[in-house]
Amino acid sequence: MATRYVHVRILALTVLIGLVTGAIHWVMVHDRVQVCFDVRAEAGGVARVYWDVGVGYKESQSVGQGIPAGKWVSLCLTHPDMRNITGIRVDPVNQPTRFDLSEPRLQRLDSLVPGWGLQRLALHAPEIENDIQRLSPTGTAYRATGIDPYFGWPLPSANSPRWLLLATNIAIVFAFMCMSYYVAALFRADHGEHAVHEFLQGCAIYLLFAFFAGFAYLASAYFDLAAASTIALYVCLAVGALFWLAVSSNRILVRAGLHVASIGALLFVVSFDMAYRIGMFDRPVFARLFSNDVYHWRLTRNSTDNFLHSSIPYIQDLRKIRNKISAEQFFLSDLATSYYVTATLPLYATNVHPHHFTMYKYYRDVLDALCSQNPEEEGSTAFDLLIEKAQASLAQDRLPVRYIFVNKDQYNKNVKVNCLTKNFEAVEQKLRVFSRNVYTGEYIDVFEIQYPHAYFSN
């Protein structure tokens, strides 16, 4: 009777934990939808997904990401609420170039069942299409004939009611916990009160998912961690199951095997990074998940490399620029040079990391216009954008961007990958249309924007 009572208590706790964990997951990701596709563009650019929420395709209802030239990139772009979406538009690139594109996949994020609600958006039959030339009968190779190529589809209707998704998620968590406890119980000789305490310890590990949910909420202004909530939940379930198995087993070999496996898995993951640090690999194994070109410390890197991949070569240029500019102004440049300049000169950067949400982040489209290879673009588009943003800044009692820095260094890995540096001659030709060259140095050139009105008092 005592053993049966213990199992009843454990079953009740399992139902409670399943409800709580499943509900937390649902609150984090319910109605979130994600579009995933693979793209490769010869000239690189920016891929973007637009969501029509009933007012057409607007920039404010879009998510974009830069893509390097000539490399395959896997993108998954998310919208937080699919209930108001009536259409989806995929812009593979933002300039004339040849590109390859896989069939976009529309995926709900609020299901623990892989592939539930997965729908493919047919490239051969979009509802709308613009500036697209098809180069292959299979529909994977295309050419963008203008600066605004896109495919568009109406949003497919949801094929599952919300209550069914929520019930399925809770049932999966409950079934996983019951199965884990049953397997762990096979190794126990004692099923008394002590088993309940061990079960509660395992439940504490399951509830780590609640801490993940809280952290995701606090960091939501900077990172979209909710998109990884399904993976985080499965990791918590797996760790809790291993804990139950470890503490329930009275067999020394099983417990030792679990410890060895855990330590081995940790060493396996760490070994990839250590192999890079000691010079066995040319780049971090997992770097392509976060960056296309990286620079980290390695034992085999010499002082010359450290010098050339830093801002030290620019010191002479920056010292001379100090006497050519007005202090306390905003400037625009690539990300690495922005850090170098703000650390040396009394200027404010406008090119920021994507997770830093400031009004000056929206100068990204100015850089795209300067880097555009459209032969009809001679700098007027970038200047029009600068005028528009300058008026918006002054309306909020903020200074507009006054200077544009172009770094010509072709060796520094932190700099040479950006389009301002790769195409600096064409960029500077556009800049001379609407700005004055105030400094030309060995590495850095500075241009002052010539606004049509007296935006600056000095």
The 8 nearest C-alpha neighbors of each residue, nearest first, counted from 0:
[[1, 3, 2, 4, 5, 6, 191, 7],
 [0, 2, 4, 3, 5, 191, 192, 6],
 [1, 3, 5, 4, 0, 191, 190, 6],
 [2, 4, 0, 6, 5, 1, 7, 8],
 [5, 3, 1, 7, 2, 6, 0, 8],
 [6, 4, 2, 8, 3, 7, 9, 1],
 [5, 7, 9, 3, 8, 4, 10, 2],
 [8, 6, 10, 4, 9, 5, 11, 3],
 [9, 7, 11, 5, 10, 6, 12, 4],
 [8, 10, 6, 12, 7, 11, 13, 5],
 [11, 9, 13, 7, 8, 12, 6, 14],
 [12, 10, 8, 14, 13, 9, 7, 15],
 [11, 13, 15, 9, 14, 10, 16, 8],
 [14, 12, 10, 16, 11, 15, 17, 9],
 [13, 15, 17, 11, 12, 16, 18, 173],
 [14, 16, 12, 18, 13, 17, 19, 11],
 [17, 15, 19, 13, 18, 14, 20, 12],
 [18, 16, 173, 14, 172, 20, 15, 19],
 [17, 19, 15, 21, 16, 20, 169, 22],
 [18, 20, 16, 22, 17, 21, 23, 15],
 [21, 19, 23, 17, 22, 18, 16, 24],
 [20, 22, 169, 24, 18, 23, 19, 17],
 [21, 23, 25, 19, 24, 20, 18, 26],
 [24, 22, 20, 26, 25, 21, 19, 27],
 [25, 23, 21, 27, 22, 26, 20, 28],
 [24, 26, 22, 29, 23, 27, 28, 21],
 [25, 27, 23, 24, 28, 29, 22, 21],
 [28, 26, 24, 25, 225, 29, 23, 212],
 [27, 29, 109, 31, 25, 26, 108, 225],
 [28, 30, 109, 25, 31, 26, 27, 108],
 [31, 29, 80, 81, 28, 32, 109, 79],
 [32, 30, 79, 80, 28, 29, 108, 78],
 [31, 33, 107, 78, 106, 108, 77, 81],
 [32, 34, 77, 106, 76, 105, 107, 75],
 [33, 35, 105, 76, 104, 75, 106, 103],
 [36, 34, 75, 104, 74, 103, 33, 76],
 [35, 37, 103, 74, 101, 73, 102, 104],
 [38, 36, 73, 101, 72, 100, 74, 71],
 [39, 37, 100, 72, 99, 71, 101, 36],
 [38, 40, 71, 99, 70, 98, 69, 72],
 [41, 39, 98, 43, 69, 42, 68, 97],
 [40, 42, 69, 68, 43, 97, 98, 96],
 [43, 41, 68, 40, 96, 44, 69, 97],
 [68, 44, 42, 67, 40, 66, 41, 69],
 [43, 45, 66, 92, 65, 93, 42, 46],
 [44, 46, 65, 92, 64, 66, 93, 47],
 [47, 45, 91, 92, 64, 63, 90, 65],
 [46, 48, 63, 90, 62, 89, 64, 45],
 [47, 49, 89, 62, 61, 88, 90, 63],
 [50, 48, 61, 88, 87, 56, 60, 89],
 [51, 49, 87, 60, 61, 86, 52, 56],
 [50, 52, 86, 56, 55, 84, 85, 53],
 [53, 51, 84, 83, 85, 54, 50, 55],
 [52, 54, 51, 55, 85, 84, 83, 86],
 [55, 53, 52, 51, 56, 57, 85, 50],
 [56, 54, 51, 53, 57, 52, 50, 86],
 [55, 57, 51, 49, 50, 54, 58, 60],
 [58, 56, 59, 60, 55, 61, 49, 51],
 [59, 57, 60, 61, 56, 49, 62, 50],
 [58, 60, 57, 61, 62, 56, 49, 50],
 [61, 59, 58, 57, 50, 49, 56, 62],
 [62, 60, 49, 58, 48, 59, 50, 63],
 [61, 63, 48, 47, 76, 49, 64, 60],
 [64, 62, 47, 46, 48, 45, 61, 65],
 [63, 65, 46, 45, 47, 66, 62, 74],
 [66, 64, 45, 44, 46, 67, 63, 43],
 [65, 67, 43, 44, 45, 64, 68, 72],
 [68, 66, 43, 70, 69, 65, 44, 291],
 [43, 67, 69, 42, 41, 70, 40, 66],
 [68, 70, 41, 40, 39, 67, 43, 42],
 [71, 69, 39, 68, 67, 72, 40, 66],
 [70, 72, 39, 38, 37, 73, 69, 40],
 [71, 73, 38, 37, 74, 70, 39, 66],
 [74, 72, 37, 36, 38, 71, 75, 35],
 [73, 75, 35, 36, 37, 72, 76, 38],
 [74, 76, 35, 34, 33, 77, 36, 73],
 [77, 75, 34, 33, 74, 62, 35, 48],
 [76, 78, 33, 32, 34, 79, 75, 31],
 [77, 79, 32, 80, 31, 33, 81, 76],
 [78, 80, 31, 77, 32, 81, 30, 28],
 [81, 79, 30, 31, 82, 78, 83, 32],
 [80, 82, 84, 30, 83, 32, 31, 79],
 [81, 83, 80, 84, 30, 85, 52, 31],
 [84, 82, 52, 81, 85, 80, 53, 51],
 [85, 83, 52, 81, 51, 82, 86, 50],
 [86, 84, 154, 51, 52, 153, 53, 83],
 [85, 87, 153, 154, 51, 152, 84, 50],
 [88, 86, 50, 152, 151, 49, 51, 154],
 [87, 89, 151, 49, 150, 48, 152, 50],
 [88, 90, 48, 150, 149, 91, 47, 151],
 [89, 91, 149, 47, 46, 92, 148, 48],
 [90, 92, 46, 89, 47, 149, 38, 148],
 [93, 91, 46, 45, 44, 90, 94, 148],
 [92, 94, 146, 147, 45, 44, 148, 46],
 [93, 95, 146, 92, 96, 145, 371, 373],
 [96, 94, 143, 145, 144, 146, 373, 93],
 [97, 95, 143, 142, 42, 94, 41, 98],
 [96, 98, 142, 41, 141, 40, 143, 99],
 [97, 99, 40, 141, 39, 142, 140, 41],
 [100, 98, 140, 39, 139, 38, 141, 40],
 [101, 99, 38, 139, 37, 98, 102, 140],
 [102, 100, 37, 36, 139, 103, 38, 99],
 [101, 103, 122, 120, 121, 36, 104, 100],
 [104, 102, 36, 120, 35, 119, 101, 34],
 [105, 103, 119, 35, 34, 118, 120, 106],
 [104, 106, 34, 118, 117, 33, 119, 103],
 [107, 105, 117, 33, 32, 116, 104, 34],
 [106, 108, 32, 109, 116, 31, 33, 117],
 [109, 107, 31, 110, 32, 28, 106, 226],
 [108, 110, 29, 28, 107, 25, 30, 31],
 [111, 109, 112, 108, 164, 168, 115, 107],
 [110, 112, 168, 113, 229, 109, 171, 167],
 [111, 113, 110, 115, 114, 168, 167, 171],
 [114, 112, 115, 111, 110, 117, 116, 108],
 [113, 115, 117, 116, 112, 106, 107, 110],
 [116, 114, 117, 112, 113, 110, 107, 106],
 [115, 117, 107, 106, 114, 118, 158, 159],
 [118, 116, 106, 114, 115, 105, 104, 107],
 [119, 117, 105, 104, 116, 106, 120, 155],
 [118, 120, 104, 105, 103, 121, 102, 117],
 [119, 121, 103, 104, 122, 102, 118, 105],
 [122, 120, 123, 124, 119, 102, 125, 103],
 [123, 121, 124, 125, 102, 120, 138, 150],
 [122, 124, 121, 125, 138, 137, 120, 102],
 [123, 125, 122, 121, 126, 120, 127, 152],
 [126, 124, 127, 152, 151, 122, 150, 123],
 [125, 127, 152, 151, 124, 128, 153, 150],
 [128, 126, 151, 125, 150, 152, 129, 149],
 [127, 129, 150, 149, 151, 125, 131, 126],
 [128, 130, 148, 149, 131, 150, 127, 147],
 [131, 129, 148, 144, 145, 143, 147, 132],
 [132, 130, 143, 129, 148, 142, 144, 133],
 [133, 131, 142, 141, 143, 134, 144, 130],
 [132, 134, 141, 135, 140, 131, 142, 138],
 [133, 135, 141, 140, 132, 142, 136, 138],
 [136, 134, 137, 140, 138, 133, 139, 141],
 [135, 137, 138, 134, 133, 139, 140, 123],
 [138, 136, 135, 139, 140, 123, 134, 133],
 [137, 139, 136, 135, 140, 123, 133, 122],
 [138, 140, 100, 99, 137, 101, 135, 141],
 [141, 139, 99, 134, 135, 138, 98, 133],
 [142, 140, 133, 134, 98, 132, 97, 99],
 [141, 143, 97, 132, 96, 98, 131, 144],
 [142, 144, 95, 131, 96, 145, 130, 148],
 [143, 145, 130, 95, 142, 131, 132, 146],
 [146, 144, 95, 130, 143, 147, 94, 148],
 [145, 147, 94, 93, 95, 148, 144, 373],
 [148, 146, 93, 145, 130, 149, 94, 129],
 [149, 147, 130, 129, 143, 131, 90, 146],
 [150, 148, 90, 129, 89, 128, 147, 91],
 [149, 151, 128, 89, 88, 127, 125, 90],
 [150, 152, 88, 127, 126, 125, 87, 89],
 [153, 151, 126, 87, 125, 86, 154, 88],
 [154, 152, 86, 85, 87, 155, 126, 151],
 [153, 155, 86, 85, 87, 152, 156, 84],
 [156, 154, 153, 157, 118, 85, 86, 152],
 [155, 157, 158, 154, 153, 159, 85, 82],
 [158, 156, 159, 155, 160, 116, 154, 82],
 [157, 159, 156, 116, 160, 155, 115, 161],
 [160, 158, 157, 161, 163, 164, 116, 162],
 [161, 159, 163, 162, 164, 158, 157, 165],
 [160, 162, 164, 163, 165, 159, 29, 30],
 [163, 161, 165, 164, 160, 166, 167, 159],
 [162, 164, 166, 161, 165, 160, 167, 159],
 [165, 163, 167, 161, 162, 166, 110, 168],
 [164, 166, 162, 168, 167, 163, 161, 169],
 [167, 165, 163, 169, 168, 164, 162, 170],
 [166, 168, 170, 164, 165, 169, 163, 171],
 [167, 169, 165, 171, 170, 166, 111, 21],
 [170, 168, 21, 172, 166, 171, 167, 17],
 [169, 171, 173, 167, 168, 172, 174, 166],
 [172, 170, 174, 168, 169, 173, 175, 167],
 [173, 171, 175, 169, 17, 170, 174, 176],
 [172, 174, 17, 170, 176, 171, 175, 169],
 [175, 173, 177, 171, 176, 172, 170, 178],
 [176, 174, 172, 178, 173, 177, 171, 179],
 [175, 177, 179, 173, 178, 174, 180, 172],
 [178, 176, 174, 180, 179, 175, 181, 173],
 [177, 179, 181, 175, 180, 176, 174, 182],
 [180, 178, 176, 240, 182, 177, 181, 175],
 [179, 181, 183, 177, 178, 182, 184, 176],
 [180, 182, 184, 178, 183, 179, 177, 185],
 [183, 181, 179, 185, 184, 180, 178, 244],
 [182, 184, 244, 180, 185, 181, 186, 247],
 [185, 183, 181, 187, 186, 182, 180, 247],
 [184, 186, 182, 183, 187, 181, 188, 248],
 [187, 185, 248, 184, 183, 247, 249, 188],
 [188, 186, 184, 247, 189, 185, 248, 249],
 [187, 189, 190, 186, 249, 185, 184, 248],
 [190, 188, 187, 191, 194, 193, 192, 247],
 [191, 189, 194, 2, 188, 187, 192, 193],
 [192, 190, 193, 194, 189, 2, 5, 1],
 [191, 193, 194, 195, 5, 196, 190, 2],
 [192, 194, 196, 191, 195, 197, 190, 189],
 [193, 195, 197, 192, 196, 190, 191, 198],
 [196, 194, 198, 192, 193, 197, 199, 9],
 [197, 195, 199, 193, 198, 194, 200, 192],
 [198, 196, 200, 194, 199, 195, 201, 193],
 [199, 197, 195, 201, 196, 200, 194, 202],
 [198, 200, 202, 196, 201, 197, 195, 203],
 [201, 199, 197, 203, 198, 202, 196, 204],
 [200, 202, 198, 239, 204, 203, 199, 243],
 [203, 201, 205, 199, 204, 200, 198, 206],
 [204, 202, 206, 200, 201, 205, 199, 207],
 [203, 205, 201, 202, 207, 206, 239, 235],
 [206, 204, 202, 207, 203, 235, 239, 236],
 [205, 207, 208, 203, 209, 204, 202, 20],
 [208, 206, 210, 209, 204, 205, 211, 203],
 [207, 209, 211, 206, 210, 232, 205, 212],
 [208, 210, 212, 207, 206, 211, 213, 23],
 [211, 209, 213, 207, 208, 212, 214, 206],
 [212, 210, 208, 214, 209, 213, 215, 207],
 [213, 211, 209, 215, 210, 214, 208, 216],
 [214, 212, 210, 216, 215, 211, 209, 217],
 [213, 215, 211, 217, 216, 212, 218, 210],
 [216, 214, 212, 218, 224, 213, 217, 219],
 [215, 217, 219, 213, 214, 218, 212, 225],
 [216, 218, 214, 215, 219, 213, 220, 212],
 [219, 217, 215, 220, 216, 221, 222, 214],
 [220, 218, 216, 222, 221, 217, 215, 223],
 [221, 219, 218, 222, 217, 354, 356, 223],
 [220, 222, 354, 219, 218, 355, 223, 356],
 [223, 221, 219, 224, 218, 220, 354, 215],
 [222, 224, 225, 219, 226, 221, 215, 218],
 [225, 223, 226, 215, 227, 222, 228, 219],
 [224, 226, 228, 227, 223, 27, 215, 28],
 [225, 227, 224, 228, 223, 108, 28, 229],
 [228, 226, 225, 224, 230, 229, 231, 223],
 [227, 229, 231, 225, 230, 226, 232, 224],
 [230, 228, 232, 231, 227, 111, 233, 24],
 [229, 231, 233, 232, 228, 227, 234, 235],
 [232, 230, 228, 234, 229, 233, 227, 235],
 [233, 231, 229, 235, 234, 230, 228, 208],
 [232, 234, 236, 230, 235, 231, 237, 229],
 [233, 235, 231, 237, 232, 236, 238, 230],
 [236, 234, 232, 238, 205, 233, 237, 239],
 [237, 235, 233, 239, 234, 238, 205, 240],
 [236, 238, 240, 234, 239, 235, 233, 241],
 [239, 237, 241, 235, 240, 236, 234, 242],
 [238, 240, 242, 236, 201, 237, 241, 204],
 [239, 241, 237, 243, 179, 242, 238, 236],
 [242, 240, 244, 238, 243, 239, 245, 237],
 [241, 243, 239, 245, 244, 240, 238, 201],
 [244, 242, 240, 246, 241, 245, 247, 183],
 [243, 245, 183, 241, 247, 242, 246, 248],
 [244, 246, 242, 254, 243, 247, 248, 241],
 [245, 247, 243, 248, 244, 242, 197, 254],
 [248, 246, 244, 187, 245, 243, 183, 186],
 [247, 249, 186, 250, 245, 246, 187, 244],
 [250, 248, 251, 187, 186, 247, 188, 254],
 [249, 251, 248, 253, 252, 254, 186, 255],
 [250, 252, 254, 253, 255, 249, 248, 256],
 [253, 251, 255, 254, 250, 256, 257, 249],
 [254, 252, 256, 255, 250, 251, 257, 248],
 [253, 255, 257, 251, 245, 256, 252, 258],
 [256, 254, 252, 258, 257, 253, 251, 259],
 [257, 255, 253, 259, 254, 258, 252, 260],
 [256, 258, 260, 254, 255, 259, 261, 253],
 [259, 257, 255, 261, 256, 260, 262, 254],
 [260, 258, 256, 262, 257, 261, 263, 255],
 [259, 261, 263, 257, 258, 262, 256, 264],
 [262, 260, 258, 264, 263, 259, 257, 265],
 [261, 263, 265, 259, 264, 260, 258, 266],
 [262, 264, 260, 266, 265, 261, 259, 267],
 [263, 265, 267, 261, 262, 266, 260, 268],
 [264, 266, 262, 268, 267, 263, 269, 261],
 [265, 267, 269, 263, 268, 264, 270, 262],
 [268, 266, 264, 270, 265, 269, 263, 271],
 [267, 269, 265, 266, 270, 271, 264, 272],
 [270, 268, 266, 271, 272, 267, 265, 273],
 [269, 271, 273, 267, 272, 268, 266, 274],
 [272, 270, 274, 269, 273, 268, 284, 275],
 [271, 273, 275, 274, 270, 269, 276, 283],
 [274, 272, 276, 270, 275, 271, 277, 269],
 [275, 273, 279, 271, 272, 277, 276, 270],
 [274, 276, 280, 278, 272, 273, 279, 277],
 [275, 277, 297, 273, 278, 274, 298, 272],
 [278, 276, 298, 274, 275, 279, 297, 273],
 [277, 279, 275, 280, 276, 299, 274, 297],
 [278, 280, 274, 275, 277, 281, 276, 273],
 [281, 279, 275, 278, 282, 274, 283, 284],
 [282, 280, 275, 278, 279, 283, 284, 276],
 [281, 283, 280, 284, 275, 286, 293, 294],
 [284, 282, 286, 285, 275, 272, 280, 281],
 [283, 285, 286, 282, 271, 272, 287, 275],
 [284, 286, 283, 287, 288, 289, 271, 282],
 [287, 285, 283, 288, 289, 284, 290, 282],
 [286, 288, 290, 289, 285, 291, 284, 292],
 [289, 287, 286, 285, 290, 291, 284, 73],
 [288, 290, 287, 286, 291, 285, 293, 292],
 [291, 289, 287, 292, 286, 288, 293, 285],
 [292, 290, 287, 293, 289, 286, 67, 288],
 [293, 291, 290, 412, 294, 416, 413, 286],
 [292, 294, 290, 295, 291, 412, 286, 413],
 [293, 295, 412, 296, 292, 413, 308, 282],
 [296, 294, 293, 297, 276, 283, 282, 300],
 [295, 297, 276, 298, 294, 300, 299, 305],
 [298, 296, 276, 299, 300, 277, 278, 295],
 [297, 299, 277, 300, 276, 278, 296, 301],
 [300, 298, 297, 278, 301, 277, 276, 296],
 [301, 299, 297, 298, 304, 302, 296, 305],
 [302, 300, 303, 304, 299, 305, 298, 297],
 [301, 303, 305, 304, 306, 300, 307, 308],
 [304, 302, 306, 305, 301, 307, 300, 308],
 [305, 303, 307, 306, 302, 301, 308, 300],
 [304, 306, 302, 308, 303, 307, 309, 301],
 [307, 305, 303, 304, 309, 308, 302, 311],
 [308, 306, 304, 309, 305, 411, 303, 312],
 [307, 309, 411, 305, 306, 304, 412, 413],
 [310, 308, 306, 307, 311, 305, 411, 312],
 [309, 311, 313, 312, 339, 314, 308, 307],
 [310, 312, 313, 314, 309, 306, 307, 308],
 [313, 311, 310, 314, 307, 309, 315, 306],
 [314, 312, 316, 311, 310, 315, 317, 442],
 [315, 313, 317, 316, 311, 312, 318, 310],
 [316, 314, 318, 317, 313, 319, 312, 311],
 [315, 317, 313, 319, 314, 318, 440, 320],
 [318, 316, 320, 314, 319, 315, 313, 321],
 [319, 317, 315, 321, 316, 320, 314, 322],
 [318, 320, 316, 321, 317, 322, 315, 323],
 [319, 321, 317, 323, 322, 318, 316, 324],
 [322, 320, 319, 318, 323, 324, 317, 344],
 [321, 323, 320, 319, 324, 318, 325, 317],
 [324, 322, 320, 321, 437, 319, 438, 325],
 [325, 323, 322, 321, 326, 320, 437, 402],
 [326, 324, 328, 327, 323, 457, 321, 322],
 [325, 327, 345, 328, 346, 324, 344, 321],
 [328, 326, 346, 345, 347, 325, 329, 344],
 [327, 329, 346, 326, 347, 401, 330, 325],
 [330, 328, 347, 400, 401, 346, 348, 399],
 [329, 331, 402, 400, 348, 403, 401, 349],
 [330, 332, 403, 349, 350, 348, 404, 402],
 [333, 331, 404, 337, 403, 336, 405, 350],
 [332, 334, 336, 335, 337, 350, 417, 419],
 [333, 335, 337, 336, 350, 332, 351, 338],
 [336, 334, 338, 337, 333, 413, 414, 339],
 [335, 337, 339, 338, 333, 334, 340, 332],
 [338, 336, 334, 340, 335, 339, 348, 332],
 [337, 339, 335, 336, 341, 340, 342, 334],
 [338, 340, 336, 342, 337, 341, 310, 335],
 [339, 341, 343, 337, 342, 338, 344, 336],
 [340, 342, 338, 343, 344, 339, 346, 337],
 [341, 343, 339, 340, 338, 344, 345, 337],
 [344, 342, 340, 341, 339, 345, 317, 318],
 [343, 345, 341, 346, 340, 342, 321, 317],
 [346, 344, 326, 327, 341, 343, 347, 328],
 [347, 345, 327, 328, 344, 341, 329, 326],
 [346, 348, 329, 328, 341, 330, 349, 327],
 [349, 347, 330, 337, 350, 329, 331, 341],
 [348, 350, 359, 331, 351, 330, 360, 329],
 [351, 349, 334, 348, 331, 360, 332, 333],
 [352, 350, 360, 349, 355, 353, 334, 348],
 [351, 353, 355, 354, 350, 334, 360, 356],
 [354, 352, 355, 351, 356, 360, 221, 350],
 [353, 355, 221, 352, 356, 222, 220, 351],
 [356, 354, 352, 353, 357, 351, 221, 360],
 [355, 357, 354, 360, 358, 353, 221, 220],
 [358, 356, 359, 360, 355, 361, 351, 349],
 [357, 359, 360, 361, 356, 362, 349, 392],
 [360, 358, 349, 361, 357, 362, 350, 351],
 [361, 359, 358, 362, 357, 351, 350, 363],
 [360, 362, 363, 359, 358, 364, 357, 365],
 [363, 361, 365, 364, 360, 359, 366, 350],
 [364, 362, 361, 366, 365, 360, 367, 350],
 [363, 365, 367, 366, 362, 368, 361, 384],
 [366, 364, 368, 381, 362, 367, 363, 369],
 [365, 367, 369, 363, 364, 368, 370, 362],
 [368, 366, 364, 370, 365, 369, 371, 363],
 [367, 369, 365, 371, 381, 366, 370, 364],
 [370, 368, 366, 367, 371, 426, 381, 365],
 [369, 371, 367, 368, 418, 366, 426, 419],
 [372, 370, 368, 373, 369, 367, 94, 376],
 [373, 371, 374, 370, 94, 95, 376, 369],
 [372, 374, 376, 375, 371, 95, 94, 146],
 [375, 373, 376, 372, 377, 371, 95, 145],
 [374, 376, 373, 377, 372, 378, 379, 371],
 [375, 377, 373, 374, 378, 379, 380, 371],
 [378, 376, 429, 379, 375, 374, 432, 380],
 [377, 379, 429, 381, 380, 376, 382, 432],
 [378, 380, 382, 381, 377, 383, 376, 432],
 [381, 379, 383, 382, 378, 384, 368, 376],
 [380, 382, 365, 384, 368, 378, 383, 379],
 [381, 383, 385, 379, 384, 380, 386, 378],
 [384, 382, 380, 386, 385, 381, 379, 387],
 [383, 385, 387, 381, 382, 386, 388, 380],
 [386, 384, 382, 388, 383, 387, 389, 381],
 [387, 385, 389, 383, 384, 388, 382, 390],
 [388, 386, 384, 390, 385, 389, 383, 391],
 [387, 389, 391, 385, 390, 386, 392, 384],
 [388, 390, 399, 386, 392, 391, 387, 385],
 [389, 391, 393, 387, 388, 392, 394, 386],
 [390, 392, 388, 394, 389, 393, 387, 395],
 [393, 391, 397, 389, 395, 394, 390, 399],
 [394, 392, 396, 397, 395, 390, 391, 398],
 [393, 395, 391, 392, 396, 390, 397, 389],
 [394, 396, 393, 392, 397, 391, 398, 390],
 [397, 395, 393, 394, 392, 398, 391, 399],
 [398, 396, 392, 393, 395, 399, 394, 391],
 [397, 399, 392, 393, 400, 396, 329, 328],
 [400, 398, 389, 392, 401, 397, 329, 393],
 [399, 401, 329, 330, 402, 398, 331, 389],
 [400, 402, 448, 330, 329, 447, 399, 328],
 [403, 401, 330, 447, 446, 448, 400, 331],
 [402, 404, 331, 446, 330, 445, 332, 447],
 [403, 405, 445, 332, 444, 331, 406, 446],
 [406, 404, 444, 443, 407, 332, 445, 419],
 [405, 407, 443, 408, 420, 442, 404, 444],
 [406, 408, 442, 420, 443, 409, 405, 423],
 [409, 407, 442, 410, 406, 411, 415, 414],
 [408, 410, 415, 411, 407, 420, 414, 421],
 [411, 409, 408, 412, 415, 307, 308, 414],
 [410, 412, 308, 413, 414, 415, 307, 409],
 [413, 411, 414, 415, 410, 308, 416, 294],
 [412, 414, 411, 335, 415, 416, 308, 294],
 [415, 413, 412, 411, 416, 335, 417, 408],
 [414, 416, 409, 412, 420, 417, 411, 421],
 [417, 415, 414, 412, 418, 421, 413, 420],
 [418, 416, 415, 419, 420, 414, 421, 333],
 [417, 419, 421, 420, 422, 370, 416, 423],
 [420, 418, 423, 422, 417, 421, 370, 405],
 [419, 421, 423, 407, 418, 422, 415, 417],
 [420, 422, 418, 419, 423, 415, 417, 416],
 [423, 421, 420, 419, 425, 424, 418, 426],
 [422, 424, 420, 426, 419, 425, 421, 427],
 [425, 423, 427, 426, 422, 428, 420, 421],
 [424, 426, 428, 427, 423, 422, 429, 370],
 [427, 425, 423, 429, 428, 424, 369, 422],
 [428, 426, 430, 424, 429, 425, 423, 431],
 [427, 429, 425, 426, 431, 430, 424, 432],
 [430, 428, 378, 426, 427, 377, 431, 432],
 [429, 431, 427, 432, 428, 434, 433, 426],
 [432, 430, 434, 428, 429, 433, 427, 435],
 [431, 433, 430, 429, 434, 378, 428, 377],
 [432, 434, 431, 449, 430, 448, 382, 435],
 [435, 433, 448, 449, 431, 447, 430, 446],
 [436, 434, 447, 446, 437, 431, 448, 449],
 [435, 437, 446, 438, 445, 447, 434, 431],
 [438, 436, 446, 445, 435, 447, 323, 439],
 [439, 437, 445, 444, 436, 440, 320, 323],
 [440, 438, 444, 443, 445, 437, 441, 436],
 [441, 439, 443, 442, 444, 316, 438, 445],
 [440, 442, 443, 316, 439, 407, 444, 313],
 [443, 441, 407, 440, 408, 406, 313, 444],
 [442, 444, 406, 440, 405, 407, 441, 316],
 [445, 443, 439, 405, 438, 440, 404, 406],
 [444, 446, 404, 438, 437, 403, 436, 405],
 [445, 447, 436, 403, 435, 402, 437, 434],
 [448, 446, 402, 435, 434, 401, 449, 436],
 [447, 449, 434, 401, 450, 402, 433, 446],
 [450, 448, 434, 433, 447, 451, 435, 401],
 [449, 451, 452, 448, 454, 453, 386, 433],
 [452, 450, 449, 453, 454, 386, 448, 433],
 [453, 451, 450, 454, 455, 449, 386, 390],
 [452, 454, 455, 451, 456, 450, 457, 449],
 [453, 455, 452, 456, 450, 399, 398, 393],
 [456, 454, 453, 457, 398, 452, 401, 399],
 [455, 457, 454, 453, 452, 325, 398, 328],
 [456, 455, 325, 454, 453, 326, 324, 328]]
